[in-house]
Amino acid sequence: MDNQSAYPTGTIKSVLRKMKQSSGPVTEELHAVDGLSVMVIGLNRGELLADHTTDVKTRLIVLDGCVLYNDPIDTFPLFDYDEHEIPIGVVHSLTANRKSICLLIKG
């Protein structure tokens, strides 16, 4: 048994590992309880998380990298540790300007 397999890798490391073989966004649930959900989103450079909406209060936090947030009103970059409250019902998308890991908190 190798030493590394004895330790859990965690959700963020799992997303990073999957990104190496992915040709699109990688998402995994980090935590969910009582209507609150925390998702990890991994995007390689140039990847698009296509237009979508949210129906609950949602906050995007960039842990590492740079994503371009786009909605009908504005387009702007978010960098390491930036946060953005995503409006309910507004169509928006994300494009990675470089390899990026984000948290999405819903609820």
N, C-alpha and C positions, 0 to 999 in steps of 0.2 A: 504494500500500500504506500503510495507516495504521499509525502507530508501535505502537499497542497490540497488533496482531496479530503483531508480531515477537517478543513475549515470551510465554512459557507462563503460563497463568493459575493452574495448580495445582489440586489436587483440592478443597481447602477452598473456594476461590473458585468452582469449578464447582458445588459443592453449594449455596453461597449463591445463585448465579445461578438454579439450578433451583428453589430454594425459592420464588422470586418467582411462579412459575406453578404450583406444586404445591398439591394439596389433601390431601397426606399426607406422611409421612416421606420424606426423600430420603437414600439411602445410596450411597456409592461407596467402593471399595477404594483406600486410600492406598498400602499396601505389603503384599506377601506374600512370604515366603521360609521354607523349611524348617519348615513347620507353624505359623508365626507369621503372623497376619493383623492388619492395622490398618485399621479402617473409619472413615470419617467419617459421622456421622449428623447430619442437619439436620432440625429440627422447628420449625414455626411455632407461635405461641402457640395453645394449646388442642389441638394435635394429639397423637394417641395412637399410640405404638408398641405394638401390641396384645400380649396375653399370649403369651409364648414361653419357651423354655428354652435353655440352652447345655449342650453336652456336653464342653466343654474349659474350662480355667482362663481366666477373662475379667475384664478390668478396664475399667470405664467412667470416662472423664475428661471433665468438662465444661470446654470451653475458653471458652465465652461463653454467658451466659443462665442459665436455671434450669429444671431438670426435676424432676418428682416421681417418685421411684423407688417402685414398689409391688410387694410380694411377700406371700405369705400371712401372714408374721410381722410385717411392719412397712411403714410408708409414711413417707417422709421426703424433703425437698428436697435437691437438690445444686446448688450455685452455681458460679460461675467458679472453675476450678482444683481443685474438689473431685474426689476419686477414690473409687470404690467397687468392691470385689471382688465379682463376681456369683457366687453359689454354683452349682455344677454341678447340673443337674437340677431346679432350683427355678423354678417358673413365676413370671415377673415381667413388668412392663410399665413404660413411661415415658410421662409426660404433660408437655408443655412448658407451664410457667407463663408463659413469654415466649419469644420467638424464641431458639433455642438451637443451638449447634454442639458436638458431642461427638466424642471419639475412643473407639473400642471396640477394645481390644487382646485378641486371642484367641490362645491357644497357650502 
